């Protein structure tokens, strides 16, 4: 029988050692998604016991091309902790990560708890306080990003960090599927996208998350952040890079990466 606790420990130790690990599925090909979420949960429990605080959740694997690549028909989710949040325009040390990439997302901040089952888009609309432009820093503790679905779920959905914009925007009356985005890397436009890339709309991603977490006995709490999924492909980042995501109606957010330590 696979030792889930030992694998959770390996993943947690990767940041301490600074060395990614081999894909779990190479060593344990029988691992499934239930096992992967169990490994993710064990890490969450350890982090909470060590004093970390949950500030939100992320939805991953929301794009059709990525789902087709991995042979799946639904997204995955991961946990956002307080030490993952970085201020916009402030230095972010790349030494905190192993293989960082940046991607633009629409973030929601909840005004009240959100729990299902059977939630629809209207339920999410009424629970969201406002939206923010966001940059998610994805990172992999799996060597060379050689991830499949099981590996990325166990690796907390490749969560690394998040940078939120500073201008809250109420979402009533906005068609988030049509919200366009331009991603700049060191001042140069490298990607463009729209909210429709995220399961048809960021609202659909948030609805899926709330219903999925409810099925696992988890309630989204007031004040928590939901990262709804990337609207473009991610870009690798290194020390000295600046990444800016500009969204129609939502404004811009910039992440600045440095080589220093936090």
C-alpha positions in Angstrom: 0.0 0.0 0.0 1.3 3.5 -0.9 2.3 5.6 2.1 0.4 8.8 1.5 1.9 10.4 4.6 5.4 9.8 3.3 4.6 11.2 -0.1 3.1 14.3 1.5 6.4 14.7 3.5 8.4 14.4 0.3 6.5 17.2 -1.3 6.7 19.4 1.8 10.5 18.8 2.0 11.1 19.9 -1.6 11.0 23.6 -0.7 13.3 23.0 2.2 15.8 21.1 0.1 15.4 23.3 -3.0 15.1 20.2 -5.1 12.0 19.0 -7.0 11.1 15.3 -6.7 10.4 12.7 -9.4 6.8 12.4 -10.5 4.8 10.4 -8.0 3.1 8.4 -10.8 6.4 7.2 -12.1 7.1 5.4 -8.8 3.5 4.6 -8.0 1.5 4.2 -11.2 -1.6 3.0 -9.4 -2.1 6.4 -7.6 -5.5 7.9 -8.5 -7.1 11.3 -8.0 -8.6 10.3 -4.6 -5.2 9.4 -3.4 -3.8 12.6 -4.8 -6.3 14.7 -2.9 -5.6 12.7 0.2 -1.9 13.6 -0.1 -2.8 17.2 -0.7 -5.0 17.2 2.4 -2.2 15.7 4.6 0.0 18.6 3.6 -2.7 21.1 4.3 -3.1 19.6 7.8 0.6 19.8 8.5 0.8 23.4 7.3 -2.2 24.4 9.5 -0.6 22.6 12.5 2.6 24.7 11.8 0.6 27.9 12.0 -0.3 28.6 8.4 -3.7 30.1 7.6 -6.0 29.4 4.6 -6.8 32.6 2.7 -8.5 31.0 -0.3 -8.6 28.4 -3.0 -7.4 28.1 -6.6 -9.0 26.3 -9.6 -6.6 24.8 -12.0 -6.7 22.9 -15.3 -9.6 25.1 -16.6 -8.5 25.4 -20.2 -9.8 23.0 -22.8 -6.3 22.4 -24.3 -4.9 21.5 -20.9 -7.8 19.2 -20.1 -7.4 17.5 -23.5 -3.6 17.1 -22.9 -4.2 15.3 -19.6 -7.2 13.4 -20.8 -9.6 14.8 -18.2 -13.0 16.5 -18.3 -12.9 18.7 -15.1 -10.6 21.1 -13.3 -8.7 20.5 -10.0 -8.3 22.7 -7.0 -5.6 23.7 -4.5 -5.3 25.6 -1.2 -4.0 29.2 -0.9 -2.1 29.9 2.4 -1.3 33.3 3.9 2.4 33.1 3.1 1.6 32.7 -0.6 0.2 36.2 -0.9 2.5 39.0 -2.2 1.9 42.7 -2.5 1.6 44.1 -6.0 4.7 46.0 -7.3 6.7 44.7 -4.3 9.8 42.5 -4.7 9.0 38.8 -4.9 12.1 36.6 -4.3 12.3 33.8 -6.9 14.3 31.9 -4.3 11.0 31.1 -2.6 10.1 28.9 -5.6 11.5 26.0 -7.5 10.2 26.4 -11.1 8.0 29.5 -11.1 5.7 30.6 -13.9 3.2 33.5 -13.9 -0.3 33.6 -15.3 -3.2 36.1 -15.3 -6.5 35.3 -13.5 -9.7 36.9 -12.3 -9.9 36.7 -8.5 -13.1 36.8 -6.5 -13.3 37.8 -2.8 -16.3 36.4 -1.0 -18.7 38.6 1.0 -20.3 35.6 2.7 -19.8 31.8 3.1 -20.5 29.8 0.0 -21.6 26.2 0.4 -23.7 23.8 -1.7 -24.7 21.4 -2.9 -26.5 22.4 -6.1 -25.0 25.9 -6.3 -25.5 27.8 -9.5 -23.9 30.9 -11.0 -26.5 33.2 -9.4 -25.5 31.8 -6.0 -21.9 32.7 -6.7 -22.8 36.1 -8.0 -24.7 36.9 -4.8 -21.8 35.7 -2.6 -18.9 37.5 -4.3 -18.0 40.9 -2.8 -15.9 42.0 -5.7 -13.4 40.9 -8.4 -9.7 41.8 -8.7 -7.1 41.3 -11.4 -4.6 38.7 -10.2 -1.4 37.0 -11.1 -0.9 33.5 -9.9 2.6 32.2 -9.5 2.4 28.5 -10.3 5.2 26.3 -9.2 5.9 22.6 -9.4 7.7 20.4 -6.8 7.7 17.8 -9.6 11.0 17.8 -11.5 10.9 19.6 -14.9 7.1 20.1 -14.7 6.6 16.4 -15.7 3.1 16.5 -14.3 0.0 14.5 -14.9 -3.3 15.1 -13.2 -2.5 13.0 -10.2 0.9 14.6 -9.7 -0.4 18.2 -9.9 -3.3 17.5 -7.5 -1.0 16.0 -4.9 1.3 19.0 -5.4 -1.5 21.3 -4.3 -2.5 22.0 -7.9 0.9 23.5 -8.6 0.1 26.4 -6.3 3.0 28.8 -5.6 1.8 32.3 -4.9 -0.6 35.1 -5.8 -0.5 38.8 -6.4 -3.8 40.7 -6.2 -4.6 44.1 -7.8 -5.7 46.9 -5.6 -8.9 48.1 -7.2 -12.0 46.1 -6.2 -14.7 45.9 -8.9 -18.3 44.7 -8.2 -19.2 42.1 -10.8 -22.9 42.7 -11.1 -23.7 43.5 -14.7 -20.3 42.4 -16.0 -20.0 39.7 -18.6 -16.9 38.1 -17.3 -16.7 35.7 -20.2 -15.9 38.8 -22.4 -13.4 40.4 -20.1 -10.2 40.6 -22.1 -6.7 40.4 -20.8 -3.2 41.4 -22.0 -0.2 39.8 -20.3 3.1 41.6 -20.5 6.5 40.1 -19.6 9.2 42.8 -19.1 7.0 45.3 -21.0 6.4 43.1 -24.0 3.0 41.6 -24.8 3.4 37.8 -24.7 -0.2 36.6 -24.3 -3.8 37.7 -24.7 -6.9 36.0 -23.6 -10.4 36.4 -22.2 -12.6 35.1 -19.4 -14.3 32.6 -21.7 -11.0 30.6 -21.6 -11.9 29.6 -18.0 -14.7 27.0 -18.4 -16.6 29.5 -20.4 -16.5 32.1 -17.5 -14.7 32.6 -14.2 -18.1 32.3 -12.6 -18.4 28.8 -13.8 -15.0 27.9 -12.3 -16.0 29.4 -8.9 -19.3 27.5 -9.0 -17.5 24.2 -9.8 -15.1 24.9 -6.9 -17.9 25.6 -4.3 -19.9 22.5 -5.3 -16.7 20.3 -5.3 -15.5 21.5 -1.9 -19.0 21.0 -0.5 -18.9 17.4 -1.6 -15.7 17.1 0.4 -17.1 18.7 3.5 -15.5 22.1 3.0 -17.2 25.5 3.1 -15.8 28.6 1.3 -15.6 31.3 4.0 -16.4 35.0 3.9 -13.3 37.0 3.0 -11.6 34.1 1.2 -10.1 34.5 -2.3 -10.9 32.3 -5.3 -8.4 32.2 -8.1 -10.6 31.1 -11.0 -8.0 29.9 -13.5 -5.6 31.3 -16.1 -7.0 33.1 -19.1 -3.7 32.7 -21.0 -0.8 30.3 -21.1 1.7 30.8 -18.2 5.2 32.4 -18.7 8.3 31.3 -16.9 9.9 33.9 -14.6 13.3 34.6 -13.2 15.0 37.2 -11.1 14.7 40.7 -12.7 11.5 39.9 -14.5 8.3 42.0 -14.3 4.9 40.6 -15.3 1.8 42.8 -15.7 -1.8 41.5 -16.3 -4.2 44.1 -17.7 -7.9 43.2 -17.7 -10.8 45.1 -19.3 -13.0 46.7 -16.6 -10.8 45.2 -13.8 -7.6 47.1 -14.1 -4.0 45.9 -13.9 -1.7 44.1 -11.5 2.1 43.8 -11.6 4.4 41.2 -10.1 8.1 42.1 -9.7 10.6 39.2 -9.3 14.0 39.6 -7.7 16.9 37.3 -6.8 17.0 38.3 -3.1 15.6 36.4 -0.2 12.4 37.2 1.7 
